[in-house]
Amino acid sequence: MEISSSEFWGYARQMGNGAVVTLQLFLAGFSLAFLLGTIIGIITLSRNVVIQSIWRVYSSIIMGVPSLLVIFLLYYGGSAILTGLFGMSRSFDVTPFGAGLAALTIVYAAYVAELLHGAVRNLPRGQFEACAALSLSPYRTWRHVILPQVTRLAFPGLVNIWLIVLKDTPLVSLAGLNDLVANAKIAAGATNEPFIFFIAASLFFILFSALTMPLASRIETRFNRGLAGAKS
């Protein structure tokens, strides 16, 4: 196939549209996972036995099941699950995008919550005791003292989750989503040029990861400013 042919550029535009879908799913999935994971992480810091039991069951199941199976479960059984939970009178169709977004959110919220747990546990207990001695409210304690330190400690782990969510996003193509990888597969099959289209899809993920790392390094440096002076 000639590189200048209209067929090639037609598939290239189709892959561009798929890349947009991939980015939309990735950014929405990570954002919701971060938000839900933060909420779960804060709630499960409670020593309540019921909350801790629910958290252990949730985290054990989610972290032990492949993301692809969660996607399939929500795509093929999401309608039945919601109908049974909320007593809806009729079923409805679950789109591949909706199933993928829900799966990425549910799965990676557990990892974000576990990451925040670890960051909070690594904080010296004196931080909380000092806030109590100063009669700071819980809101002011978390807003001005705890969360800035937790963010600094958890940031490298969040970057790893960010990259893992990006690499897991193409799994949704197996449920029928027309994302970058799915369109690359269609183009490769139709033109018998798998090398060109799959390499192009790979370069997209490589480029995105390459842009992420220096930006993450700059943000981490900003979080750590003043620490060297404080230690000396």
VEXLOBA-292434 format. One record per atom (N, C-alpha, C): residue in one letter; x, y, z. Coordinates in steps of 0.001 Angstrom, whole numbers, plus 500000, padded with zeros to 6 digits. Layout:
REM VEXLOBA-292434
AXYZ
...
***
This chain:
REM VEXLOBA-292434
M500849498803500000
M500000500000500000
M500882501242500000
E500633502152499108
E501397503382499040
E501074504276500226
I502140504917500720
I501981505756501900
I501113506975501620
S501043507366500352
S500278508561499994
S498848508239499577
S498476506992499624
S497150506619499143
S496068507167500057
S494893507402499486
S493763507914500267
S493305506885501292
E493498505595500973
E493113504548501911
E493934504639503191
F495241504837503011
F496119504934504172
F495717506103505062
W495530507267504473
W495203508451505275
W493801508353505866
G492933507595505224
G491619507359505817
G491731506550507102
Y492548505505507068
Y492769504723508282
Y493540505528509335
A494434506390508872
A495181507228509815
A494234508167510564
R493271508751509844
R492281509615510500
R491427508805511478
Q491094507577511083
Q490314506701511968
Q491097506402513244
M492392506180513121
M493221505966514301
M493321507222515153
G493342508378514505
G493351509634515260
G492089509781516100
N490958509430515510
N489706509466516277
N489744508470517434
G490335507299517162
G490471506312518225
G491375506794519344
A492430507539518991
A493328508086520014
A492591509067520921
V491678509837520347
V490875510767521151
V490007509997522136
V489384508918521673
V488557508081522555
V489408507481523667
T490610507018523320
T491521506453524323
T491863507474525383
L492193508689524960
L492538509746525919
L491350510116526794
Q490173510194526210
Q488979510529526990
Q488727509483528065
L488803508216527688
L488568507137528647
L489654507129529718
F490891507307529315
F492009507293530254
F491913508424531269
L491712509651530787
L491666510808531692
L490455510737532616
A489310510344532073
A488115510227532904
A488272509096533915
G488829507964533476
G489006506829534380
G489962507138535513
F491090507764535193
F492059508080536248
F491494509121537209
S490820510142536674
S490264511199537526
S489241510641538503
L488328509811538000
L487303509229538874
L487919508250539864
A488917507476539424
A489584506543540332
A490304507303541438
F490940508404541090
F491638509209542095
F490650509810543095
L489536510340542577
L488536510939543450
L487912509895544373
L487456508782543796
L486828507728544596
L487841507093545547
G489058506880545072
G490081506285545920
G490442507163547101
T490475508478546880
T490756509404547981
T489648509347549029
I488397509337548568
I487264509266549497
I487307507953550285
I487515506843549558
I487585505541550231
I488759505497551195
G489893506040550768
G491075506029551621
G490868506773552919
I490192507922552857
I489934508709554066
I488922507997554968
I487859507469554355
I486825506787555148
I487404505570555857
T488220504798555150
T488722503547555721
T489890503752556686
L490271504999556929
L491222505254558012
L490554505070559368
S489222505043559335
S488475504807560565
S488798503420561115
R488778503293562421
R489039502007563069
R487761501200563288
N486665501677562735
N485401500961562844
N485536499567562238
V485094498565562972
V485269497172562539
V484510496895561246
V483299497423561122
V482494497186559921
V483165497791558693
I483624499045558827
I484289499719557710
I485549498965557299
Q486325498530558280
Q487550497799557981
Q487255496463557307
S486182495802557724
S485816494518557119
S485402494703555657
I484578495725555404
I484143496007554039
I485342496344553164
W486260497147553707
W487444497536552944
W488310496334552603
R488512495433553557
R489350494261553297
R488740493368552223
V487420493185552274
V486755492362551263
V486858493022549890
Y486559494311549831
Y486598495061548567
Y487993495037547953
S489011495378548746
S490370495446548220
S490879494063547810
S490547493034548581
S491007491687548248
S490417491216546924
I489128491469546724
I488480491037545482
I489009491824544291
I489026493150544412
I489402494000543287
I490860493801542902
M491742493725543890
M493164493568543583
M493518492151543141
G492613491215543337
G492885489840542949
G492289489426541620
V491481490308541016
V490815489990539749
V491418490848538639
P491776490262537486
P492304491059536374
P491315492129535925
S491848493265535508
S490991494367535055
S490099493945533892
L490622493086533011
L489839492660531848
L488572491932532262
L488660491105533300
L487472490390533763
L486438491348534350
V486896492382535025
V485972493384535562
V485268494103534421
I486019494420533369
I485420495077532197
I484345494190531580
F484661492905531377
F483689491981530799
F482471491818531699
L482711491739533011
L481611491565533952
L480640492739533877
L481185493949533823
L480326495130533773
L479681495306532405
Y480396494929531351
Y479836495109530007
Y478712494122529726
Y478953492853530053
Y477963491827529738
Y476929491641530852
G477313491992532090
G476383491780533192
G476015493027533958
G476477494193533478
G476206495438534199
G474737495753534316
S473987495500533247
S472551495764533267
S471860494903534318
A472206493611534356
A471588492703535337
A471987493078536763
I473249493498536941
I473715493870538276
I472957495081538796
L472843496124537974
L472141497333538410
L470649497087538580
T470089496255537713
T468668495928537844
T468393495211539163
G469290494288539524
G469115493567540778
G469350494434541997
L470336495337541920
L470664496182543078
L469601497234543338
F469097497853542270
F468180498983542431
F466734498646542073
G466467497392541738
G465100496974541472
G464467497658540273
M465267497916539231
M464718498563538040
M463786497607537312
S462752498169536711
S461739497347536052
S462174496853534686
R463154497510534069
R463619497064532755
R465128497211532669
S465699496399531804
S467147496432531626
S467522497532530627
F468817497778530509
F469298498794529584
F470664498346529072
D471076498946527971
D472345498580527355
D473494499311528043
V474567498587528279
V475795499169528815
V476769499346527655
T477220500553527418
T478144500814526320
T479545500358526697
P480388500056525712
P481775499702526015
P482505500812526770
F482247502068526396
F482905503179527077
F482463503241528540
G481149503094528775
G480645503147530145
G481171502000530993
A481216500794530411
A481742499642531150
A483221499821531453
G483976500313530473
G485406500540530688
G485667501603531724
L484897502691531674
L485073503765532644
L484756503283534054
A483659502552534196
A483295502030535515
A484343501044536027
A484861500187535139
A485849499187535554
A487148499844535991
L487644500794535207
L488886501474535575
L488725502229536890
T487559502832537077
T487310503577538314
T487298502646539520
I486555501558539416
I486416500631540538
I487753499973540881
V488469499523539858
V489721498800540093
V490785499711540681
Y491007500849540049
Y492144501666540466
Y491834502572541648
A490556502714541986
A490226503402543241
A490779502616544430
A490764501294544327
A491309500466545406
A492804500678545557
Y493509500800544445
Y494961501023544504
Y495288502412545043
V494497503412544635
V494713504768545158
V494461504798546661
A493386504152547108
A493070504121548537
A494181503437549328
E494699502326548817
E495789501615549494
E497050502466549524
L497297503207548455
L498460504093548402
L498354505197549446
L497169505774549577
L496962506822550576
L497092506267551989
H496618505052552200
H496787504403553506
H498261504343553879
G499071503884552910
G500493503762553178
G501144505103553457
A500723506143552716
A501298507471552923
A500943508014554306
V499695507829554723
V499275508308556043
V500001507542557150
R500156506238556964
R500849505429557975
R502313505821558116
N502910506364557053
N504313506770557100
N504520508136557742
L503426508842558001
L503554510130558682
L503834509907560172
P504720510683560760
P504954510567562211
P503694510904562998
R503425510143564036
R502246510407564861
R502306511785565494
G503501512317565618
G503637513650566197
G502936514730565402
Q502731514495564097
Q502025515479563278
Q500586515647563773
F499934514533564036
F498562514578564524
F498510515128565954
E499471514727566767
E499493515194568159
E499741516692568231
A500601517193567347
A500867518636567329
A499619519418566923
C498879518895565939
C497641519561565510
C496611519558566632
A496538518433567360
A495608518377568490
A496020519354569581
A497328519486569824
A497807520413570848
A497505521858570482
L497487522151569190
L497180523502568716
L495676523736568552
S494874522727568906
S493406522801568816
S492921523070567395
L493608522496566413
L493170522645565031
L491983521722564764
S491035522198564002
S489885521374563641
S490342520265562705
P489564519173562605
P489935518096561671
P490116518590560236
Y489248519516559820
Y489369520033558456
Y490692520754558256
R491024521653559177
R492269522415559054
R493480521501559209
T493368520479560050
T494470519531560219
T494775518820558904
W493719518310558265
W493929517587557010
W494282518533555860
R493619519688555816
R493831520613554702
R495225521222554714
H495710521624555852
H496949522396555909
H498166521602556379
V497955520463557031
V499095519735557595
V499255518345556982
I498178517559557012
I498302516156556632
I498325515963555117
L497338516516554405
L497240516261552967
L498459516729552166
P499052517899552466
P500270518261551718
P501383517231551866
Q501543516682553056
Q502584515669553257
Q502201514338552606
V500920513970552703
V500461512731552078
V500625512818550560
T500314513974549989
T500460514159548544
T501905513966548116
R502834514524548875
R504254514372548544
R504690512913548621
L504257512211549659
L504658510814549827
L504011509899548791
A502767510211548432
A502021509325547528
A502262509634546059
F502872510770545748
F502975511206544355
F503683510203543443
P504844509639543822
P505474508654542922
P504563507465542629
G503835506992543625
G502897505894543404
G501757506293542496
L501283507526542621
L500204508004541752
L500658508079540300
V501920508454540093
V502455508478538727
V502453507066538138
N502834506085538948
N502808504698538476
N501387504261538128
I500418504618538972
I499026504262538687
I498556504957537413
W498939506218537237
W498613506985536031
W499058506229534772
L500297505727534783
L500834505019533617
L500177503656533435
I499862502988534533
I499220501671534437
I497801501808533886
V497071502823534323
V495723503058533791
V495799503323532288
L496807504093531868
L496978504363530438
L497173503069529661
K498001502160530186
K498267500900529483
K497088499941529555
D496246500063530573
D495078499178530689
D493886499671529877
T493883500928529496
T492755501485528752
T492451500714527460
P493463500286526682
P493146499522525456
P492433498200525687
L492434497700526928
L491708496453527190
L490228496585526870
V489709497810526954
V488278498030526708
V487939497765525243
S488942497795524363
S488677497501522949
S488158496072522771
L488501495175523709
L488012493796523631
L486521493704523924
A485954494768524503
A484507494820524738
A483786495578523626
G484538495977522587
G483909496616521434
G484126498108521312
L484960498703522155
L485208500143522065
L486119500437520876
N485744501419520070
N486556501810518913
N487624502811519335
D488603502319520076
D489683503175520524
D490866503051519569
L492015503554519987
L493194503546519122
L493617502136518732
V493697501246519697
V494165499884519427
V493177499132518537
A491882499291518797
A490874498621517972
A490945499099516524
N491085500401516327
N491169500935514970
N492476500547514292
A493549500425515072
A494816499954514500
A494676498508514020
K493955497697514794
K493737496301514398
K492900496223513128
I491864497066513032
I491022497090511828
I491849497493510611
A492654498552510768
A493475499036509659
A494512498000509249
A495135497348510237
A496140496336509929
A495534495152509184
G494339494726509597
G493684493611508935
G493224493942507531
A492759495176507328
A492228495560506020
A493326495818504993
T494485496250505447
T495561496630504530
T496709495624504483
N496680494630505386
N497796493691505509
N499110494406505813
E499021495496506566
E500203496253506989
E500199496391508513
P500279495259509231
P500202495351510698
P501354496132511306
F502542496032510713
F503713496694511275
F503492498206511378
I502987498801510309
I502832500267510266
I501847500740511322
F500680500129511382
F499622500645512249
F499856500299513721
F500388499115513996
F500649498762515398
F501841499543515953
I502838499807515108
I503950500656515549
I503451502072515812
A502551502570514971
A501996503908515177
A501234503978516494
A500447502936516805
A499721502902518077
A500689502835519250
S501765502051519098
S502761501951520171
S503437503281520418
L503739504005519350
L504397505309519497
L503530506292520266
F502218506176520112
F501313507052520860
F501507506863522363
F501528505607522816
F501683505337524247
F503093505675524730
I504094505406523888
I505468505743524257
I505626507251524401
L505068508001523467
L505175509457523511
L504477510021524742
F503294509503525049
F502553509996526209
F503327509707527493
S503901508517527590
S504683508163528780
S505943509014528858
A506579509263527712
A507798510066527690
A507528511505528128
L506348512019527806
L505994513373528242
L505627513404529717
T505104512275530214
T504687512211531619
T505872512262532571
M506935511533532276
M508033511367533226
M508753512683533570
P509172513504532600
P509823514767532992
P508879515715533726
L507592515715533341
L506629516559534045
L506457516089535482
A506362514770535661
A506236514217537014
A507480514528537840
S508648514479537211
S509886514782537924
S509914516232538399
R509438517139537574
R509398518553537967
R508413518781539101
I507266518121539027
I506274518271540101
I506811517699541407
E507473516542541323
E508027515929542529
E509105516808543145
T509926517433542294
T510948518362542796
T510306519538543521
R509193520008542991
R508490521120543640
R507911520692544989
F507370519461545041
F506850518957546316
F507947518847547366
N509160518502546917
N510256518261547849
N511083519493548179
R510667520648547640
R511451521851547904
R511441522162549412
G512588522536549905
G512703522880551319
G513048521704552210
L512919520467551699
L513218519314552545
L514701519189552833
A515532519472551826
A516979519351552024
A517451520353553072
G516909521560552988
G517277522573553973
G516805522218555364
A515604521615555446
A515063521252556749
A515895520130557387
K516374519169556534
K517142518058557082
K518535518504557524
S519097519474556790
S520423519960557175
S520347520860558398
***
